[in-house]
């Protein structure tokens, strides 16, 4: 009893146990949730994906349906917002955001257009991570002549402006696959592109240029980690190169890579919108926000609703990904670990 009292007096009776240290990912999630802008961006992105998935249920009309007698009709509330339209506007409450120059519902086309932009937001990072991480990891891990050779290839590709390179590729693909011989390989690829609404060649164009920055970033991260003590310890106990790469190096660099790719998503979306704006994007009548802005720009003074609302949808989507990317960058910053 006396011994127990002495222990209690020395260490404090009923002293609480040491709190288990929070994991890196748990700490990052806590900081991400506390970032209101990032949470707002994440909620908007989730809602956009739900809208894109349920487009056939939410949209009041099919995106390709044309009613020529309803061309350029607008609801009354748009006329009240843009009073300059009053003298010539044809009023119709059947279209929430109005109809375009061939009588297609603008609201429905914006909803279906979300599928294009959000698909690019998935495929672009996937290709970039798949190619860039593998390429950069091999280059940085082996170093020496291998690293020098592989990075010179990336430098050569960097010599071409990415957007101009994509435009040239799409122009080449569209001209080559315009009238293929039935039964040929080119014909099969052309059919796949048509079924995807013209998205296949956009994915190829973005994929051929998106991985270069990721490869450089991955190489730099691998170079900074491969000489760490825990990697040397793994080599000492006989771990193979593959085990060192996948169990020790990649888990420690995945945070900056995910953050960088999240911040790059608005760039992919804007690239697709620009390609559709200049006529190298999706095939009509597949709706794309960039193509809708291009069509509306021709009548922006008389029917501004045909340009403003697709542009707003594009801007909100890009802002949401930017907010989420900034939040992930702050949440995964190791210098902020354990802070409020």
Buried (B, 14 or more C-beta within 10 A) or exposed (E): EEEEEEEEEEEEEEEEEEEEEEEBEEBBEEBBEEBEBBBBBBEBBEEBBEBBEEBEEBBEBBBBBBBEEBBBBBBEEBBEEBEEBEEEBBEBEEBBBBBBBBBBBBBBBBBBBBBBBBBBBEBBBBBBBEBBBBBBBBBBBBEEEEBEEBBEEBEEBEEEEBBEBBBEBBEEBBEEBEEBEEEEEBBEBBBEBEEBBBBBBBBBBBBBBBBBBBBBBBBBBBBEBBEEEEBEEBEEEEBEEEEBBEEBBBEBBBBBBBBBBBBBBBBBBBBBBBBBBEEBBBBBBBBBBBBBBBBBEEBEEEBBBBBBBBBEBBEEBBBBBBBBBBBBBBBBBEEEBEEE
